């Protein structure tokens, strides 16, 4: 199988109706372990995002535990009620093979 090159996640925080909306797009193939390679017929090993951690100024605000049922290139949206201008919102994900990525943005 060819090696996967991961694109950096994208994240944006916007103000909306008195709170902050955070939207993040993570790039990951999300293989379930239930599909077969078309050429060899062998099962493709499971490779999926297991944990997602979101923080504001280093303090956790959201933790996700995911499994094989998450779609390819997952999109995550959540709302922050008490975020202030200048706060740093960060998202970090970890997959079942030890890979991880981190992205951050500043609240406008």
N, C-alpha and C positions, 0 to 999 in steps of 0.2 A: 504494500500500500504506500502511496506517496505521502510524504510528510506534510502536515498541515501548517500553514502560515496563518497566524492569527492577526487580525486587524485590531487596533486599539479600540476599546469601547468608546461610545459617544455618550455624553451626558449634558443635559441642559437644565437649569433651574430658572423658572419664570414666576413672576408675581401674578396672582389671579384671585380676585375677590377676597382680599385680606389674608391670604395664605400663599405659600410657595409650592408650586408643582414641580416635581423633579421627574424627568423622563430620561431613561437610560436604554441604550441599545448595545447588547453584548454580542460579539461575533464568535460563534462556536458551532461546530457541526452537529453536536448532540446525537451521537449514535446510540441506539437503544440496546444493542447486543442481540437483537432479535432478527436482524436482516442478514442476508447472505451476499457474499461477493459474487457478482455476475459471472466472473471468469472461473474462479476456483470452486465456487459453491460452499466455501467455508463461511462460518458465522463471522461477521465483523464484530470485534470486541466492543463492549460498551464503553463509551467515552462521553461523559456528560458533566455539566456544571452541578456540583454537589452543594456548595455553600455560597451565599451572597451576604455580604456585610455592608451596610450603609451607615455612615457616621456623619455627624455635624460637629465640626471643630474637635474631632477625635473621639466624641462620645457616641456610642452605638444608638441608632434610632430604628433600625430595621435589620432583622436577621432572617434569612430564608434557608430552608433545607429542601433541596430539590432532588429529583430522581430522573429516571429515564423518560418520563412523560412530558418533559419540557421541550418545546419546539426548537428547531434550528434558529440560531440568532435571536435569542429571547429578548423581548422588550419588557421593561419594568417601569411602572409609574407609581409614585406615591406622593402624598401631600404632607407638608410641614406647616403646622399652625404657628409656631413660635420662632421661626427662623428670622434672623435680622439681616439687613444689608451688610455685606462683607463676610458673613459666615461661610466657611468652607464645607461643602458637601462632598463626601468621597464615597465611592463604591468600589468594592473589591470582590472578585469572585475566585473560587477555587474549584478545580475539577477533580474527578476521581483518579486521574493519572499524575497529580501533583502540579499541574500547570496553574498559574493564576495571573490575573491582570488587575490593575488599579487605575482609576480615573477620578478626577476631582474637578469641581467647578465652584465658583463663588456666587453667592446669592446677590442678585442685582438690587 
